[in-house]
Amino acid sequence: MKKFPSVRRWLSMGMLSAMLGTAMPPAAQAQRPIYLRDLECLIVWHSGWPFSSGADISIGRELYTSIMSTNPVGITCRLPGGPGTVEMQYGIPDGSKQPPAIIQVYVDGSEVARHEGESGKINTFLVDVSNGRSLAIDINCSRKENCSSNYHFLRFHLNPGASSPGS
């Protein structure tokens, strides 16, 4: 005949679990990235409207899914405050004659970063925007000719609670 644990044993195990649960510090909760277009933003100038794409594109002979594509554009957004980084990954589809992008990032009106991409590869750009109130991003062509095609973004996010190394 099998013996079942007594009610007293179940209660003592439950008490021990409850005590350990309250004595242990809560795990830090990771905050999810925020798509920059989900922030309160204004398009301040543009030669093409940024739009969500979801299109599959080839960059450097690899397949990626674009979340947004845009021609040159200027965007200004309100930041939620606290520590955070802006992360952008972008590229130009294979076969496009579009010149690389130059991306300038401003926090509270001051330029904090500038990045010129390269054709044929995924360009990754991280910028610390900790404690900023506003964010402006200018996406421009590095040359005047052939600027009518889109830059495709694979990531265009604010990572709240994160800051860049060394900051």
C-alpha positions in Angstrom: 0.0 0.0 0.0 1.4 3.4 -1.1 1.7 6.1 1.5 0.7 9.7 0.6 2.5 12.6 2.2 0.6 14.0 5.1 -1.1 17.3 4.9 1.5 18.6 7.4 4.3 17.7 5.1 2.6 19.5 2.2 2.1 22.6 4.3 5.7 22.7 5.5 6.9 22.4 1.9 4.6 25.1 0.8 5.8 27.4 3.7 9.4 26.7 2.8 8.7 27.6 -0.9 6.9 30.8 0.1 9.7 31.8 2.4 12.4 31.2 -0.2 10.4 33.0 -2.8 10.1 36.1 -0.7 13.7 36.0 0.6 15.1 35.7 -2.9 15.6 39.1 -4.8 13.3 39.5 -7.8 14.9 38.9 -11.1 15.6 42.0 -13.1 12.9 42.3 -15.8 14.2 42.9 -19.3 12.3 45.6 -21.1 11.2 44.9 -24.6 12.6 47.0 -27.5 10.3 49.8 -28.7 9.9 50.3 -32.4 10.9 54.0 -32.9 7.8 54.6 -35.0 5.7 53.7 -31.9 7.1 56.6 -30.0 5.5 60.1 -30.3 7.3 61.3 -33.4 7.1 63.9 -36.2 8.4 63.7 -39.7 10.2 67.1 -40.0 11.4 66.7 -43.6 11.3 64.0 -46.1 11.8 63.1 -49.7 9.8 59.9 -49.1 7.6 58.8 -46.4 8.9 56.0 -44.1 6.7 53.0 -44.2 6.5 49.5 -42.7 7.5 47.0 -45.3 7.8 43.4 -44.2 9.4 42.7 -47.6 12.1 40.1 -48.0 15.3 41.6 -49.4 18.7 40.4 -50.4 21.7 42.3 -48.9 25.2 40.9 -49.3 23.6 37.8 -51.0 21.7 37.0 -47.8 18.0 37.1 -47.2 16.5 39.5 -44.6 13.1 40.8 -43.8 12.8 44.6 -43.8 10.6 46.2 -41.0 10.7 49.7 -42.6 12.0 51.4 -45.7 12.5 55.0 -46.4 14.1 57.6 -48.7 16.1 60.3 -46.9 14.0 61.6 -44.0 14.2 63.6 -40.7 12.4 62.3 -37.7 12.1 63.9 -34.2 10.7 61.8 -31.3 9.9 62.2 -27.6 12.0 59.8 -25.5 10.5 58.1 -22.4 13.5 59.0 -20.2 15.9 56.8 -18.3 18.7 54.7 -19.6 18.4 53.5 -23.2 20.1 52.9 -26.5 18.8 53.4 -30.1 19.6 50.4 -32.3 19.5 50.6 -36.1 20.3 47.9 -38.6 20.0 48.9 -42.2 21.2 48.1 -45.7 20.7 48.7 -49.4 19.3 45.8 -51.4 21.6 44.0 -53.8 21.4 45.4 -57.3 20.4 48.9 -56.1 22.4 51.9 -57.2 21.4 53.8 -54.0 24.5 55.3 -52.3 25.2 54.4 -48.6 23.2 56.3 -46.0 24.6 58.9 -43.6 22.7 58.8 -40.3 23.0 61.6 -37.8 21.5 61.2 -34.3 20.7 64.2 -32.0 19.6 64.0 -28.4 18.0 67.1 -26.9 19.2 69.1 -29.9 22.9 68.1 -29.8 24.5 65.8 -32.4 25.7 62.7 -30.5 26.5 60.3 -33.3 27.1 60.1 -37.1 27.4 56.9 -39.1 28.1 56.3 -42.8 27.0 52.9 -44.0 28.5 50.6 -46.5 26.8 49.0 -49.5 26.5 45.3 -49.7 26.3 44.7 -46.0 24.1 45.1 -42.9 25.1 48.3 -41.1 24.6 48.3 -37.3 24.5 51.5 -35.4 24.0 51.8 -31.6 23.6 55.2 -29.8 23.3 55.8 -26.1 20.3 58.1 -25.5 20.2 57.7 -21.7 18.2 60.4 -19.9 17.4 62.3 -23.1 14.0 64.0 -23.6 14.0 64.1 -27.4 15.6 62.2 -30.2 16.1 63.4 -33.8 17.4 61.2 -36.6 18.4 62.4 -40.1 18.8 59.8 -42.8 20.5 61.2 -45.8 22.3 60.0 -49.0 26.0 60.1 -49.0 26.0 61.3 -52.6 23.5 63.5 -54.5 22.9 61.0 -57.4 20.6 57.9 -57.3 18.9 58.9 -54.0 15.4 57.8 -55.1 15.5 54.2 -53.8 14.8 53.2 -50.2 17.1 52.3 -47.3 15.7 49.2 -45.6 15.8 48.8 -41.9 15.9 45.5 -40.1 16.0 47.1 -36.7 14.8 50.6 -35.8 14.3 50.4 -32.0 14.8 52.0 -28.6 16.2 49.5 -26.1 15.0 51.0 -22.7 17.1 50.2 -19.7 20.2 49.5 -21.7 23.1 51.8 -22.3 26.1 51.5 -24.6 29.4 50.1 -23.2 31.6 52.8 -21.8 28.8 55.2 -21.0 
